[in-house]
Every structure is written in structure tokens, then in C-alpha cells.
């Protein structure tokens, strides 16, 4: 599902333009099917407002641009938002806080029954079990357990299972690794890689974590003051040190080291993933210059 956003603007507040607060200003962006796409920017830059337009959680305001997702025109009053949302999964920050049902089985299955009200019970349970196990949990062991009795990491996985149970083609996650320790963060991101290889053809991550963006995303967009200041590969974005810093962001560790080395006359060419950085340093050392 290709996502095309054209000249999108959005204002929060009253209808009186003198009292409203601009959140997005003339934003245009294309996210291709197959992208592992990063949306980055400091708090208040407009990135969360932007992604909530993608599945219609925030509606496009009149004469304020256009959003198209595959064949869905989100400016069309007849747009089938239910069908759209069955194909775009949205995971908010700390999704475990959204758990509510008495059992894990009920919680994970809630969204599925919402999108497919005629689904048979045995088929629903099969899909719920599949989603729970895809998230690395033992379904038979926890299906009848209250989600509130699980550990923090288990709660987050159950919450994610409730989103992926319908096998969305696009998965949008807002600060997916927030609050996780390094081990938990790595395990969770590997889950996303698995989703990307199986059913979620496009993954969009909103994050302040530049190391995460450099390591996992193939493309990204930088937001500042409701506008996009850069779009490209992590290498292209993080090579423009001045723009990153001007947007109030920190460089990934690898990019920061490359920048420091460059200032000392040592040029390391890599894409800022850890493996690429290590390989580049090794090539440099093998050349006898370091």
C-alpha cells in the first residue's frame, strides 16, 4: 500500500484561524510499499499528528491537502475508514496501557471481531493464537490469564498481538521501544523485523531514538515545526549534521563518531548501521591508515 500525502496542513483548536495552533504546514511525502520508514522530530514537531492522518484517526481538514493510501482517498467523505483501518495497524506509545479485557484471549480478539463481525469462533481463536505466538508468547499458558497479571514485557506483546491479529499490511508504531531496557528493546525490534518479513509490508516508526532509525529504517523523514526538513536514507539524513542538530535531535552514536573522526581528518564511509560502521573501520585499519 503506497501512502501519498500532498500539501497536508492541520490546525488544532477553534475554527477561528486567529486562535488555532498549526500542527502541520504544507507537508508532502510518499511512503512506498516495503519501506521500513522512520518519522523523526522533537516533541511538538508534528510527527504524531502526521501519522494519525494515515488511517483517519485525524481527518483531513477542508482544503488542507490530500492523503491517499492505496485506493483509499481520505479526503473523500465516502471513504471506508473501517476497511482502511483493518489494513493499517496503529500502535501507540505504551500500548500495554490500552489493555482492558478480562483475559488475554478476549483482549487480543477484540479488534478482530470488530473488523470481521461474522468470523466463526474457531477461526477467531486460531488467528488470536497465531498472533500471540507470533509475538513470542505461549498462547495456551496465558490465554485465560488476566492481561493485568502479566509482566510489563508480556503486556506489551499482548497489546501488539491485538493490533497484528488482523494481519495489517501497514503497521504504524509511535515510540515502540519506549520504556524498554536494551535487551527488551532488541527483542521487540526483532519482532518488528519478523512482522515486516511476513505480513506487514510497510512499517512506519515514530521515534526520538536516532540509533533505532539508523539501524532499522531504509528511509526516514525529519519534522520540525510542522514541516518536513529532510527525506532520505538514514545515511543521507544523518550526514547532514547541521539539519539534525537544528531540528533538536541527536545524531546516532555511529554518525557522531564518524563526524568526530572526519573533523580529525579521518574519513569513514558507512550507512551508520553498527555492522556497516564496524566493517568500514576494519577496512580502514586494513589499509594501514588507522
C-alpha positions as CSV (number, residue, x, y, z in Angstrom):
1,X,0.0,0.0,0.0
2,X,1.6,3.2,-1.2
3,X,0.9,6.2,1.1
4,X,0.9,9.6,-0.7
5,X,0.5,12.8,1.3
6,X,0.1,16.1,-0.7
7,X,0.3,19.6,0.8
8,X,-1.2,18.5,4.1
9,X,-1.8,21.1,6.7
10,X,-3.6,20.8,10.0
11,X,-4.6,23.2,12.8
12,X,-5.7,22.3,16.3
13,X,-8.2,24.4,18.2
14,X,-11.1,26.7,17.4
15,X,-12.4,27.3,13.9
16,X,-11.2,30.9,14.2
17,X,-7.8,30.8,12.4
18,X,-6.6,33.5,14.8
19,X,-7.0,31.1,17.7
20,X,-5.8,27.9,16.2
21,X,-2.4,26.2,16.6
22,X,-0.8,25.0,13.4
23,X,0.5,21.4,13.7
24,X,1.3,20.6,10.1
25,X,2.2,23.0,7.3
26,X,2.2,22.0,3.6
27,X,3.6,18.5,4.2
28,X,4.1,16.3,1.2
29,X,5.6,12.8,1.5
30,X,5.5,9.4,-0.2
31,X,6.0,6.1,1.7
32,X,6.4,3.2,-0.5
33,X,5.2,-0.4,0.0
34,X,8.0,-2.3,1.5
35,X,9.5,0.7,3.4
36,X,10.7,0.4,7.0
37,X,10.1,4.2,7.4
38,X,11.2,6.5,10.2
39,X,9.3,9.6,11.3
40,X,11.6,11.7,13.5
41,X,11.5,15.1,15.2
42,X,11.4,16.6,18.6
43,X,8.2,16.8,20.7
44,X,5.7,19.1,19.1
45,X,7.2,18.8,15.6
46,X,4.0,17.4,14.1
47,X,5.1,13.8,13.6
48,X,2.3,12.1,15.7
49,X,-0.3,14.4,14.1
50,X,1.0,13.3,10.7
51,X,0.8,9.6,11.2
52,X,-2.7,9.8,12.7
53,X,-3.8,11.1,9.4
54,X,-2.7,7.9,7.7
55,X,-5.6,5.8,9.0
56,X,-8.1,8.6,9.5
57,X,-7.8,9.0,13.3
58,X,-7.3,12.6,12.4
59,X,-9.4,13.7,9.4
60,X,-8.0,15.9,6.7
61,X,-9.4,19.3,7.2
62,X,-11.2,21.1,4.3
63,X,-8.9,22.5,1.6
64,X,-5.9,21.4,3.6
65,X,-4.3,18.8,1.3
66,X,-4.8,15.2,0.3
67,X,-3.9,11.8,1.8
68,X,-4.2,8.6,-0.3
69,X,-3.5,5.1,1.0
70,X,-3.6,2.6,-1.9
71,X,-7.1,3.1,-3.3
72,X,-8.4,5.0,-0.3
73,X,-8.8,8.7,-0.7
74,X,-9.1,10.1,2.8
75,X,-10.5,13.4,1.6
76,X,-13.5,11.6,0.2
77,X,-16.5,11.7,2.5
78,X,-17.4,8.2,1.4
79,X,-14.0,6.8,2.4
80,X,-14.5,3.4,4.1
81,X,-12.4,4.0,7.3
82,X,-13.3,0.6,8.8
83,X,-11.9,-1.2,5.8
84,X,-8.8,1.1,5.8
85,X,-8.1,0.5,9.5
86,X,-8.4,-3.2,9.0
87,X,-5.3,-2.9,6.7
88,X,-3.4,-0.3,8.8
89,X,-2.5,-1.2,12.4
90,X,-1.7,1.7,14.7
91,X,0.3,1.0,17.9
92,X,0.5,4.0,20.3
93,X,3.2,4.7,22.9
94,X,3.0,2.3,25.8
95,X,0.3,0.1,24.2
96,X,0.1,-2.0,27.3
97,X,-1.9,0.8,28.9
98,X,-4.7,0.1,26.5
99,X,-5.4,-3.5,27.7
100,X,-8.9,-3.8,29.1
101,X,-10.4,-7.3,28.8
102,X,-10.7,-10.0,31.5
103,X,-8.5,-12.5,29.6
104,X,-5.7,-12.3,27.1
105,X,-7.8,-14.2,24.6
106,X,-10.6,-11.7,24.8
107,X,-8.3,-8.7,24.6
108,X,-6.4,-9.9,21.5
109,X,-9.6,-11.0,19.8
110,X,-11.5,-7.7,20.3
111,X,-10.2,-5.9,17.3
112,X,-10.5,-8.9,15.1
113,X,-14.2,-9.2,15.9
114,X,-14.7,-5.5,15.3
115,X,-13.2,-5.8,11.7
116,X,-14.8,-9.2,11.0
117,X,-18.0,-9.4,13.0
118,X,-19.1,-12.6,11.1
119,X,-16.0,-14.6,11.8
120,X,-16.5,-18.0,13.3
121,X,-15.3,-18.7,16.8
122,X,-12.8,-21.4,15.9
123,X,-11.3,-19.3,13.2
124,X,-11.1,-16.3,15.5
125,X,-9.3,-18.3,18.1
126,X,-6.9,-19.7,15.5
127,X,-6.0,-16.2,14.5
128,X,-5.7,-15.0,18.1
129,X,-3.4,-17.9,18.9
130,X,-1.3,-17.2,15.9
131,X,-0.9,-13.5,16.8
132,X,0.0,-14.3,20.4
133,X,2.6,-16.8,19.4
134,X,4.0,-14.6,16.7
135,X,4.7,-12.1,19.5
136,X,6.7,-14.8,21.2
137,X,4.2,-15.8,23.9
138,X,2.8,-19.2,24.9
139,X,-0.9,-19.0,24.0
140,X,-2.1,-22.0,25.9
141,X,-0.3,-20.8,29.0
142,X,-1.7,-17.3,29.1
143,X,-5.0,-17.3,27.0
144,X,-7.2,-17.4,30.1
145,X,-5.0,-15.2,32.3
146,X,-5.9,-11.5,33.0
147,X,-3.5,-9.3,30.9
148,X,-3.1,-7.2,34.1
149,X,-1.4,-10.2,35.8
150,X,1.4,-10.4,33.2
151,X,4.8,-8.8,33.3
152,X,5.4,-5.5,31.6
153,X,7.1,-7.1,28.6
154,X,4.3,-9.6,28.3
155,X,1.7,-6.9,28.5
156,X,3.3,-5.0,25.6
157,X,3.4,-8.2,23.5
158,X,-0.2,-8.9,24.1
159,X,-1.1,-5.4,23.2
160,X,0.8,-5.7,19.9
161,X,-0.9,-9.1,19.3
162,X,-4.2,-7.3,19.5
163,X,-3.1,-5.0,16.6
164,X,-1.5,-7.6,14.3
165,X,-4.2,-10.2,14.7
166,X,-5.9,-8.8,11.6
167,X,-2.6,-9.0,9.7
168,X,-2.4,-5.3,8.7
169,X,-0.4,-4.5,5.6
170,X,0.9,-1.3,7.2
171,X,2.0,-1.1,10.8
172,X,2.5,2.3,12.4
173,X,4.2,2.5,15.8
174,X,4.7,5.6,18.0
175,X,7.8,5.3,20.1
176,X,7.7,1.4,20.0
177,X,10.7,0.9,22.3
178,X,9.8,3.5,24.9
179,X,10.4,2.2,28.5
180,X,12.2,-1.0,27.4
181,X,15.6,-2.0,28.7
182,X,18.3,-2.7,26.0
183,X,17.5,-6.4,25.9
184,X,13.8,-5.9,25.7
185,X,14.2,-3.2,23.0
186,X,16.3,-5.5,20.8
187,X,13.8,-8.4,21.2
188,X,10.9,-6.1,20.4
189,X,12.6,-4.7,17.3
190,X,13.4,-8.1,16.1
191,X,9.7,-8.8,16.3
192,X,9.0,-5.9,14.0
193,X,11.6,-7.3,11.6
194,X,9.7,-10.6,11.6
195,X,6.4,-8.8,11.0
196,X,7.9,-7.0,8.1
197,X,9.1,-10.2,6.5
198,X,5.7,-11.9,6.9
199,X,2.6,-9.7,6.7
200,X,3.3,-6.0,7.4
201,X,4.7,-5.0,4.1
202,X,5.3,-1.4,5.3
203,X,6.3,-0.4,8.8
204,X,6.3,3.2,10.0
205,X,8.1,4.1,13.2
206,X,7.7,7.4,15.0
207,X,10.8,7.8,17.3
208,X,13.2,10.1,19.2
209,X,15.7,7.2,19.1
210,X,18.1,8.0,16.2
211,X,20.1,4.8,16.8
212,X,16.9,2.8,16.1
213,X,16.2,4.8,13.0
214,X,19.8,4.3,11.7
215,X,19.8,0.6,12.4
216,X,16.4,-0.5,11.1
217,X,14.9,2.1,8.7
218,X,15.6,2.2,5.0
219,X,14.1,5.7,4.7
220,X,13.0,8.5,7.1
221,X,11.6,12.0,7.2
222,X,12.6,14.7,9.6
223,X,9.9,17.0,11.0
224,X,10.4,20.5,12.6
225,X,7.7,22.9,13.4
226,X,5.1,21.0,11.4
227,X,7.2,20.9,8.2
228,X,9.5,18.3,6.7
229,X,13.1,19.4,6.6
230,X,14.6,16.3,5.0
231,X,13.6,12.9,3.5
232,X,16.0,10.2,2.5
233,X,18.0,7.2,3.7
234,X,19.4,7.4,7.3
235,X,22.9,7.9,5.7
236,X,21.6,10.9,3.7
237,X,19.7,12.4,6.7
238,X,22.4,11.9,9.4
239,X,25.2,13.1,7.1
240,X,23.5,16.5,7.2
241,X,24.7,17.1,10.7
242,X,23.6,20.8,10.8
243,X,20.0,20.0,9.9
244,X,19.8,17.2,12.5
245,X,21.1,19.4,15.3
246,X,19.0,22.4,14.1
247,X,15.9,20.2,14.5
248,X,16.8,19.5,18.1
249,X,17.9,15.9,17.5
250,X,20.9,13.9,18.5
251,X,23.0,12.0,16.0
252,X,23.1,8.2,16.2
253,X,26.2,7.1,18.0
254,X,27.8,5.8,14.8
255,X,27.1,9.1,13.0
256,X,28.5,11.1,15.9
257,X,31.7,9.0,15.9
258,X,32.1,9.4,12.1
259,X,31.6,13.1,12.4
260,X,34.3,13.4,15.1
261,X,36.7,11.3,13.1
262,X,36.1,13.4,10.0
263,X,36.9,16.6,12.0
264,X,40.2,14.9,12.8
265,X,40.9,14.2,9.2
266,X,39.8,10.5,9.2
267,X,37.0,9.7,6.7
268,X,34.9,6.6,7.4
269,X,32.2,5.8,4.8
270,X,29.3,3.8,6.2
271,X,25.5,3.8,6.3
272,X,25.5,4.3,10.1
273,X,24.3,0.9,11.0
274,X,26.5,-0.8,13.5
275,X,27.6,-3.6,11.2
276,X,28.4,-1.1,8.4
277,X,30.4,1.1,10.8
278,X,32.4,-1.8,12.1
279,X,33.1,-3.1,8.6
280,X,34.2,0.4,7.5
281,X,36.6,0.8,10.4
282,X,38.0,-2.6,9.7
283,X,38.6,-1.7,6.0
284,X,40.3,1.5,7.1
285,X,42.5,-0.4,9.6
286,X,43.4,-3.0,7.0
287,X,44.5,-0.1,4.7
288,X,47.1,0.8,7.4
289,X,45.8,4.3,8.0
290,X,44.3,3.9,11.5
